[in-house]
């Protein structure tokens, strides 16, 4: 579960949150106080809250199975052995996808290794575990579990990371009409590479416009913000990397979307507001985006162009959501960039590996992109 609390920093209250484990009574719908077992979160000391929540959830699902569903139910953590872990993964592999099973094994093993090292999971010995080190990661495995069960087969699903820029501008026209509350957010994703969680974390003061400074015409300050402390999972994802993020500035389009967004401003500091007048959460943003996605597909199905009608079928069957904005931005940069370092800098990546599939901090590159986009935007059909 997510625990939100208020801490003091130099006498001022700040909202904070963490991940913990509790018992839940299905009959009374009541939760117990946080259990001491929550210490297992320290197995991932440098992981941010959203992935930590996912890791802990996979471990808790294993515990629920071992305590309540396993044919030889356990009554204590000290009863967990490698045989029980293997039995769980065999059953999980029979009804879940390959990726999820692999992640579950990794998370469960990491948690149990931490508990073993701290004298809690005493059903294991040192010889039960082995550690695999690589240049970028360190993984722990249980010797009698890893590679001792059959993983589900890989199911290939097409995942779209880019759209033709003419369709992007069509999306903006549709967003202005059907989902105006996220139209500016879509701009920041497509032309700044922001993630969905980063968009909804923006305060109005985080958006900086300097139209007469060509090198810094538009940028945003990205930092962790929780506009909804009343919601347990309202701002769980957080900002992946606090940073100053440059955004490609297209005056005509940006001004239209900025003025449209200004109609939604309330007394709170959040840049994006939902229909109830409260700060928009990631879940709300996603719902608006799904509506926009469906409007785009419908628009293409009704187009006179046979190619666009066929592409509508591709968009209907493929996987894509808010991540596509960051993908479009990456490909815009990749068309003009010379090195992965330039792409990584533009995307705000800590590691250049994230930019390898796309292969700008150069002002010349940005000017070339702006010139091309402005021509396409001004010449688009509406």
LOROPA-129477 format. One record per residue (C-alpha): residue in three letters; y, z negated, x. Coordinates in steps of 0.001 Angstrom, whole numbers, plus 500000, padded with zeros to 6 digits. Example, Ala and Ser with C-alpha at 12.3 -4.5 7.8 and 13.67 -1.06 7.14 Angstrom:
BEGIN
+--------+--------+--------+--------+
| residu |     c2 |     c3 |     c1 |
+--------+--------+--------+--------+
|    ala | 495500 | 492200 | 512300 |
|    ser | 498940 | 492860 | 513670 |
+--------+--------+--------+--------+
END
This chain:
BEGIN
+--------+--------+--------+--------+
| residu |     c2 |     c3 |     c1 |
+--------+--------+--------+--------+
|    unk | 500000 | 500000 | 500000 |
|    unk | 503665 | 500384 | 501007 |
|    unk | 505599 | 497155 | 501443 |
|    unk | 509369 | 497427 | 501242 |
|    unk | 511568 | 494552 | 502365 |
|    unk | 515105 | 493722 | 503439 |
|    unk | 515853 | 492706 | 507024 |
|    unk | 519127 | 491604 | 508577 |
|    unk | 520702 | 493465 | 511458 |
|    unk | 523845 | 491881 | 512854 |
|    unk | 524276 | 490104 | 509535 |
|    unk | 523972 | 493265 | 507443 |
|    unk | 520953 | 493953 | 505172 |
|    unk | 518859 | 497023 | 505956 |
|    unk | 515923 | 498361 | 503960 |
|    unk | 512650 | 498582 | 505868 |
|    unk | 509038 | 499317 | 504965 |
|    unk | 505559 | 499117 | 506403 |
|    unk | 501936 | 499808 | 505440 |
|    unk | 499483 | 497063 | 504488 |
|    unk | 496111 | 496438 | 502835 |
|    unk | 495630 | 494359 | 499695 |
|    unk | 493059 | 493807 | 496948 |
|    unk | 493629 | 495403 | 493546 |
|    unk | 492118 | 494090 | 490313 |
|    unk | 491322 | 497015 | 488000 |
|    unk | 491145 | 494725 | 484973 |
|    unk | 494363 | 492773 | 485402 |
|    unk | 496199 | 495550 | 487318 |
|    unk | 497348 | 492920 | 489804 |
|    unk | 497579 | 493155 | 493591 |
|    unk | 496726 | 490379 | 495999 |
|    unk | 499038 | 489277 | 498803 |
|    unk | 498796 | 491418 | 501932 |
|    unk | 495475 | 490826 | 503696 |
|    unk | 495218 | 489825 | 507384 |
|    unk | 493155 | 492983 | 507849 |
|    unk | 496462 | 494878 | 507648 |
|    unk | 496733 | 494212 | 511378 |
|    unk | 494595 | 497346 | 511792 |
|    unk | 497829 | 499356 | 511414 |
|    unk | 498467 | 498448 | 515055 |
|    unk | 495658 | 500843 | 515978 |
|    unk | 498345 | 503536 | 515631 |
|    unk | 501407 | 501861 | 517201 |
|    unk | 503595 | 504946 | 517585 |
|    unk | 502738 | 506748 | 514339 |
|    unk | 505414 | 507151 | 511693 |
|    unk | 505016 | 505783 | 508196 |
|    unk | 503749 | 508843 | 506281 |
|    unk | 500851 | 509677 | 508643 |
|    unk | 500115 | 505949 | 509079 |
|    unk | 499781 | 505636 | 505308 |
|    unk | 497309 | 508545 | 505317 |
|    unk | 495288 | 507059 | 508198 |
|    unk | 495098 | 503658 | 506542 |
|    unk | 494185 | 505204 | 503186 |
|    unk | 491167 | 506983 | 504706 |
|    unk | 490031 | 503738 | 506319 |
|    unk | 490470 | 501788 | 503075 |
|    unk | 488427 | 504378 | 501160 |
|    unk | 485622 | 503778 | 503639 |
|    unk | 485927 | 500019 | 503130 |
|    unk | 485831 | 500407 | 499339 |
|    unk | 482650 | 502479 | 499653 |
|    unk | 481012 | 500012 | 502056 |
|    unk | 481885 | 496963 | 499937 |
|    unk | 481317 | 498378 | 496445 |
|    unk | 479351 | 501682 | 496485 |
|    unk | 476973 | 501539 | 499463 |
|    unk | 473348 | 500971 | 498465 |
|    unk | 473276 | 497860 | 500692 |
|    unk | 476756 | 496540 | 499893 |
|    unk | 478448 | 494487 | 502594 |
|    unk | 480467 | 491329 | 502078 |
|    unk | 482320 | 491123 | 505401 |
|    unk | 483848 | 493364 | 508056 |
|    unk | 481419 | 491932 | 510608 |
|    unk | 478538 | 493617 | 508763 |
|    unk | 479847 | 497149 | 509405 |
|    unk | 477665 | 499101 | 511860 |
|    unk | 477449 | 502658 | 513112 |
|    unk | 474656 | 503346 | 510581 |
|    unk | 476995 | 502481 | 507696 |
|    unk | 479747 | 504716 | 509097 |
|    unk | 477270 | 507578 | 509477 |
|    unk | 475959 | 507114 | 505927 |
|    unk | 479517 | 507260 | 504563 |
|    unk | 480396 | 510437 | 506465 |
|    unk | 477163 | 512145 | 505389 |
|    unk | 478052 | 511423 | 501752 |
|    unk | 481706 | 512379 | 502271 |
|    unk | 480699 | 515692 | 503876 |
|    unk | 478721 | 516586 | 500757 |
|    unk | 481806 | 516567 | 498535 |
|    unk | 484906 | 517023 | 500727 |
|    unk | 486406 | 519707 | 502928 |
|    unk | 485747 | 519980 | 506635 |
|    unk | 489258 | 519049 | 507733 |
|    unk | 489322 | 515900 | 505608 |
|    unk | 485915 | 514744 | 506886 |
|    unk | 486968 | 515245 | 510504 |
|    unk | 490174 | 513288 | 509928 |
|    unk | 488285 | 510541 | 508121 |
|    unk | 485871 | 510131 | 511027 |
|    unk | 488732 | 509942 | 513506 |
|    unk | 490724 | 507405 | 511455 |
|    unk | 487738 | 505199 | 510622 |
|    unk | 486533 | 505164 | 514223 |
|    unk | 489998 | 504393 | 515602 |
|    unk | 490419 | 501506 | 513152 |
|    unk | 486976 | 500037 | 513874 |
|    unk | 487493 | 500344 | 517629 |
|    unk | 490742 | 498388 | 517324 |
|    unk | 489051 | 495727 | 515195 |
|    unk | 486138 | 495519 | 517651 |
|    unk | 488488 | 495080 | 520626 |
|    unk | 490239 | 492267 | 518761 |
|    unk | 487016 | 490426 | 517933 |
|    unk | 486898 | 491342 | 514229 |
|    unk | 484365 | 494192 | 513863 |
|    unk | 481618 | 492278 | 515662 |
|    unk | 478851 | 494499 | 514322 |
|    unk | 479624 | 496839 | 517215 |
|    unk | 479159 | 496609 | 520971 |
|    unk | 481091 | 498250 | 523779 |
|    unk | 478292 | 500804 | 524220 |
|    unk | 478730 | 502021 | 520622 |
|    unk | 482050 | 503655 | 521485 |
|    unk | 483125 | 506323 | 523934 |
|    unk | 486635 | 507560 | 524648 |
|    unk | 487557 | 511203 | 525161 |
|    unk | 490802 | 511853 | 527064 |
|    unk | 492631 | 515169 | 527214 |
|    unk | 496046 | 516269 | 528432 |
|    unk | 497613 | 515667 | 525008 |
|    unk | 495440 | 513100 | 523251 |
|    unk | 492987 | 510223 | 523473 |
|    unk | 490237 | 510018 | 520868 |
|    unk | 487588 | 507368 | 520265 |
|    unk | 484134 | 508218 | 518917 |
|    unk | 481116 | 506219 | 517792 |
|    unk | 478192 | 507483 | 519838 |
|    unk | 475590 | 507364 | 517043 |
|    unk | 477961 | 508974 | 514523 |
|    unk | 479864 | 511821 | 516176 |
|    unk | 477942 | 515130 | 515968 |
|    unk | 475088 | 513408 | 514134 |
|    unk | 475845 | 514796 | 510690 |
|    unk | 476603 | 518254 | 509327 |
|    unk | 480223 | 519083 | 508693 |
|    unk | 481131 | 521231 | 505661 |
|    unk | 481600 | 524911 | 506393 |
|    unk | 485100 | 526176 | 507047 |
|    unk | 486753 | 527751 | 504000 |
|    unk | 489538 | 530118 | 504996 |
|    unk | 492574 | 529985 | 502738 |
|    unk | 495505 | 532285 | 503324 |
|    unk | 498603 | 530285 | 504166 |
|    unk | 501984 | 532008 | 504159 |
|    unk | 504557 | 530975 | 506749 |
|    unk | 507167 | 533682 | 506251 |
|    unk | 508834 | 535887 | 503664 |
|    unk | 510759 | 539126 | 504020 |
|    unk | 514438 | 538214 | 504167 |
|    unk | 515198 | 540346 | 501093 |
|    unk | 512839 | 538114 | 499100 |
|    unk | 514508 | 535049 | 500588 |
|    unk | 517854 | 536172 | 499211 |
|    unk | 516176 | 536835 | 495864 |
|    unk | 514944 | 533230 | 495986 |
|    unk | 518514 | 532018 | 496470 |
|    unk | 519702 | 534032 | 493471 |
|    unk | 516888 | 532523 | 491390 |
|    unk | 517589 | 529027 | 492731 |
|    unk | 521232 | 529286 | 491656 |
|    unk | 520041 | 530141 | 488152 |
|    unk | 516956 | 527940 | 487680 |
|    unk | 516908 | 525153 | 490307 |
|    unk | 520531 | 524599 | 491384 |
|    unk | 519804 | 521007 | 492471 |
|    unk | 517776 | 522209 | 495478 |
|    unk | 519565 | 525498 | 496209 |
|    unk | 521560 | 523988 | 499090 |
|    unk | 518410 | 522243 | 500324 |
|    unk | 516620 | 525582 | 500426 |
|    unk | 519487 | 526933 | 502552 |
|    unk | 519102 | 524064 | 505036 |
|    unk | 515372 | 524699 | 505247 |
|    unk | 515566 | 528474 | 505660 |
|    unk | 518550 | 528557 | 508024 |
|    unk | 518139 | 525190 | 509742 |
|    unk | 514391 | 524636 | 509767 |
|    unk | 514598 | 521267 | 508003 |
|    unk | 511495 | 519702 | 506508 |
|    unk | 511520 | 518639 | 502861 |
|    unk | 511654 | 514932 | 503775 |
|    unk | 514596 | 515607 | 506089 |
|    unk | 516531 | 517411 | 503360 |
|    unk | 516308 | 514589 | 500816 |
|    unk | 517187 | 511993 | 503485 |
|    unk | 520648 | 513498 | 503978 |
|    unk | 523790 | 511613 | 503086 |
|    unk | 526889 | 513601 | 502207 |
|    unk | 528483 | 512482 | 505470 |
|    unk | 525540 | 513911 | 507451 |
|    unk | 526614 | 517471 | 506681 |
|    unk | 529248 | 518790 | 509122 |
|    unk | 531141 | 522030 | 508607 |
|    unk | 533437 | 523447 | 511310 |
|    unk | 533983 | 527097 | 510289 |
|    unk | 536413 | 527740 | 513137 |
|    unk | 533997 | 526483 | 515816 |
|    unk | 531487 | 529300 | 516223 |
|    unk | 529136 | 527247 | 518409 |
|    unk | 528938 | 524353 | 515927 |
|    unk | 529990 | 525886 | 512624 |
|    unk | 527373 | 523987 | 510624 |
|    unk | 525069 | 521129 | 511592 |
|    unk | 523449 | 518047 | 510071 |
|    unk | 522674 | 514584 | 511424 |
|    unk | 519049 | 513723 | 510716 |
|    unk | 517982 | 510082 | 510547 |
|    unk | 515646 | 507869 | 508531 |
|    unk | 517194 | 506920 | 505188 |
|    unk | 515731 | 505227 | 502126 |
|    unk | 517877 | 505953 | 499087 |
|    unk | 515256 | 504533 | 496720 |
|    unk | 514137 | 501040 | 497801 |
|    unk | 513106 | 500552 | 494160 |
|    unk | 510265 | 503056 | 494638 |
|    unk | 507295 | 502064 | 496781 |
|    unk | 506646 | 505616 | 497978 |
|    unk | 510088 | 507112 | 497387 |
|    unk | 510965 | 507936 | 500995 |
|    unk | 507620 | 507535 | 502700 |
|    unk | 507726 | 510666 | 504873 |
|    unk | 510931 | 509884 | 506786 |
|    unk | 512567 | 512128 | 509387 |
|    unk | 510068 | 513358 | 511961 |
|    unk | 512623 | 513303 | 514789 |
|    unk | 516179 | 511888 | 514455 |
|    unk | 518492 | 514565 | 515821 |
|    unk | 521562 | 516727 | 515409 |
|    unk | 520279 | 519978 | 513886 |
|    unk | 522269 | 523208 | 513993 |
|    unk | 522141 | 525408 | 510895 |
|    unk | 522889 | 529135 | 510751 |
|    unk | 526221 | 529532 | 508956 |
|    unk | 526575 | 532350 | 506407 |
|    unk | 529988 | 531607 | 504842 |
|    unk | 529560 | 533490 | 501568 |
|    unk | 526139 | 532100 | 500681 |
|    unk | 526755 | 528610 | 502035 |
|    unk | 530046 | 528181 | 500185 |
|    unk | 528421 | 529243 | 496903 |
|    unk | 525548 | 526782 | 497301 |
|    unk | 527709 | 523941 | 498594 |
|    unk | 530088 | 524215 | 495639 |
|    unk | 527110 | 524398 | 493268 |
|    unk | 525636 | 521237 | 494774 |
|    unk | 528988 | 519443 | 494516 |
|    unk | 528596 | 519536 | 490719 |
|    unk | 525709 | 517051 | 491044 |
|    unk | 527487 | 514451 | 493177 |
|    unk | 527480 | 510878 | 491852 |
|    unk | 528683 | 507547 | 493225 |
|    unk | 525710 | 507247 | 495617 |
|    unk | 525817 | 508730 | 499121 |
|    unk | 522790 | 511008 | 498748 |
|    unk | 523479 | 514719 | 499145 |
|    unk | 520730 | 515679 | 496688 |
|    unk | 520616 | 514144 | 493209 |
|    unk | 517963 | 514536 | 490525 |
|    unk | 518574 | 515184 | 486820 |
|    unk | 518762 | 511433 | 486117 |
|    unk | 521646 | 511020 | 488537 |
|    unk | 519625 | 509138 | 491165 |
|    unk | 518830 | 510226 | 494751 |
|    unk | 516190 | 512911 | 494821 |
|    unk | 512813 | 511999 | 496331 |
|    unk | 510505 | 514340 | 498207 |
|    unk | 508243 | 514502 | 495149 |
|    unk | 511172 | 515557 | 492927 |
|    unk | 512276 | 518184 | 495423 |
|    unk | 508730 | 519560 | 495533 |
|    unk | 508623 | 519852 | 491732 |
|    unk | 511864 | 521821 | 491727 |
|    unk | 510488 | 524062 | 494491 |
|    unk | 507293 | 524774 | 492545 |
|    unk | 509439 | 525856 | 489593 |
|    unk | 511429 | 528149 | 491906 |
|    unk | 508235 | 529526 | 493471 |
|    unk | 506879 | 530422 | 490017 |
|    unk | 510172 | 532099 | 489065 |
|    unk | 510012 | 534213 | 492235 |
|    unk | 506443 | 535300 | 491533 |
|    unk | 507362 | 536111 | 487925 |
|    unk | 510353 | 538122 | 489149 |
|    unk | 508162 | 540171 | 491499 |
|    unk | 505541 | 540797 | 488805 |
|    unk | 508265 | 542250 | 486579 |
|    unk | 509801 | 544388 | 489333 |
|    unk | 509636 | 548184 | 489134 |
|    unk | 508238 | 548354 | 492674 |
|    unk | 504429 | 548546 | 492826 |
|    unk | 504502 | 546969 | 496310 |
|    unk | 506362 | 543933 | 494984 |
|    unk | 503984 | 543643 | 492034 |
|    unk | 501062 | 543560 | 494467 |
|    unk | 502850 | 541045 | 496684 |
|    unk | 503306 | 538805 | 493663 |
|    unk | 499504 | 538565 | 493483 |
|    unk | 499391 | 537580 | 497160 |
|    unk | 501981 | 534867 | 496641 |
|    unk | 500093 | 533588 | 493603 |
|    unk | 496797 | 533156 | 495449 |
|    unk | 498042 | 532010 | 498866 |
|    unk | 499049 | 528492 | 499903 |
|    unk | 502753 | 527983 | 500444 |
|    unk | 505330 | 525413 | 499477 |
|    unk | 508459 | 523877 | 500992 |
|    unk | 507103 | 524352 | 504536 |
|    unk | 507848 | 528064 | 504222 |
|    unk | 511564 | 527418 | 504797 |
|    unk | 510860 | 526128 | 508300 |
|    unk | 508521 | 529071 | 508887 |
|    unk | 511187 | 531600 | 507849 |
|    unk | 513701 | 529916 | 510147 |
|    unk | 511257 | 529977 | 513063 |
|    unk | 510612 | 533685 | 512606 |
|    unk | 514321 | 534471 | 512342 |
|    unk | 514813 | 532787 | 515710 |
|    unk | 511668 | 534359 | 517205 |
|    unk | 512980 | 537859 | 516518 |
|    unk | 515892 | 537246 | 518890 |
|    unk | 514598 | 534561 | 521282 |
|    unk | 513088 | 535282 | 524698 |
|    unk | 511158 | 532062 | 525296 |
|    unk | 509294 | 529374 | 523362 |
|    unk | 511775 | 526866 | 524770 |
|    unk | 514563 | 528540 | 522812 |
|    unk | 512523 | 528385 | 519596 |
|    unk | 511596 | 524743 | 520174 |
|    unk | 515252 | 523846 | 520763 |
|    unk | 516323 | 525608 | 517569 |
|    unk | 513582 | 523951 | 515478 |
|    unk | 514202 | 520492 | 516881 |
|    unk | 510651 | 520263 | 518254 |
|    unk | 509735 | 517677 | 520882 |
|    unk | 506859 | 519837 | 522120 |
|    unk | 507006 | 523577 | 522796 |
|    unk | 503408 | 523935 | 521572 |
|    unk | 504736 | 523843 | 517999 |
|    unk | 506738 | 526991 | 518696 |
|    unk | 504021 | 529073 | 520353 |
|    unk | 502926 | 530800 | 517123 |
|    unk | 506484 | 532129 | 516609 |
|    unk | 507495 | 533172 | 520039 |
|    unk | 518107 | 529417 | 520299 |
|    unk | 520182 | 527709 | 521699 |
|    unk | 522053 | 530791 | 522891 |
|    unk | 525282 | 531538 | 521064 |
|    unk | 524599 | 535255 | 521495 |
|    unk | 521264 | 534919 | 519687 |
|    unk | 522861 | 533038 | 516793 |
|    unk | 525635 | 535611 | 516443 |
|    unk | 523066 | 538439 | 516296 |
|    unk | 521138 | 536634 | 513559 |
|    unk | 524269 | 535894 | 511510 |
|    unk | 525457 | 539501 | 511738 |
|    unk | 522098 | 540844 | 510527 |
|    unk | 521752 | 538302 | 507710 |
|    unk | 525268 | 538801 | 506413 |
|    unk | 524696 | 542546 | 506171 |
|    unk | 521444 | 542018 | 504267 |
|    unk | 522985 | 539430 | 501972 |
|    unk | 526035 | 541543 | 501127 |
|    unk | 523891 | 544653 | 500521 |
|    unk | 521188 | 542935 | 498437 |
|    unk | 520387 | 544076 | 494911 |
|    unk | 521085 | 541456 | 492227 |
+--------+--------+--------+--------+
END
